Amino acid sequence: MEIEGAKLLQLLDRFAGHLSDSLSVVSLVHWGAYFSIEHVELMEMALQDDFASAEVKPTSEQKSEAEKRARFAKSEKERGFPLLHGQALMGMWGALEAFIEDFCVACMESFPDSLRSANVKKIKITLSDFMKLSESDRLRYLVTEIQRERKVGLRSGVAVFEDLLNSIEINGKPQSRLGGEVDRKVRDILYEGQQIRNALAHRGGIADRRLCDACPNLQLVPGRQVLLSLDYIETFDAAARVYALTIMNRVLSLVGMPPVVDGPPGFEGALKVKYPPPVM
């Protein structure tokens, strides 16, 4: 498992790094907004300082531009940075989608017996076209076709991933499927995140009745913009990390290695779900 595990851990680390970078950008923009508001006050102080040189004092154009930025920053701050947080959520969901696909490709590459599974055998492609692809492109093509065949895009929440994961059998037999149990809190948060992501991508972030009914805990109002707090983004970040670790734990369990069971704050016990028994 050393070589295979290294590949999978690299994917996990890259995914975690992307989430960390997303949160860092959110924090940076928060800080920049606060500074933009204070910058105008600093300019006022410089203009009123009789001992300040002309080079230090801002021009009228600089002050006007700073005031414009400060007004926008204050408005976004008072609204809770909805655009920023919405973009962060969409990026995190996209990173989760990419991680799952990359993880499946890596597992098929690391465990060649997975190509003997029934779902892979059902994929149809002409031999000449298949041979033109590189090895990694062949595996990615198979993963893409499995998703298309099983219509995973019509699923909601983690089901969109679990259907694909259940189609990957690392030793070519059903008992070695990558799908499995997911902590309820993690499942609920990722479901909400996907529903909000769809509203942001397709309805400009405006809640409709369907979204409100699907996510009652968020207390959304039909016709109003979805406002995401920084706490919500951080919670989604933690849930996505736990889910990725859950998937990694399934592989560890299948090859007879102990899973990671320590969850982050707020998700204690979330990794102590049932994992498949060893098959290798």
ABEGO torsion letter per residue (X at the ends): XAAAAAAAAAAAAAAAAAAAAAAAAAAAAAAAAAAAAAAAAAAAAAAABAABBAAABBBAAAAAAAAAAAAAAAAAAAAGGAAAAAAAAAAAAAAAAAAAAAAAAAAAAABAAAAABAAAAABBBBAAAAAABBAAAAAAAAAAAAAAAAGAAABBEAAAAAAAAAABBAAGBAAABABEBBBAAAAAAAAAAAAAAAAAAAAGGBBBAAAAAABAAAGBBBGBBBBBBAAAAAAAAAAAAAAAAAAAAAAAAAAGBBBBABBBBGABGAAABBBBBBAX
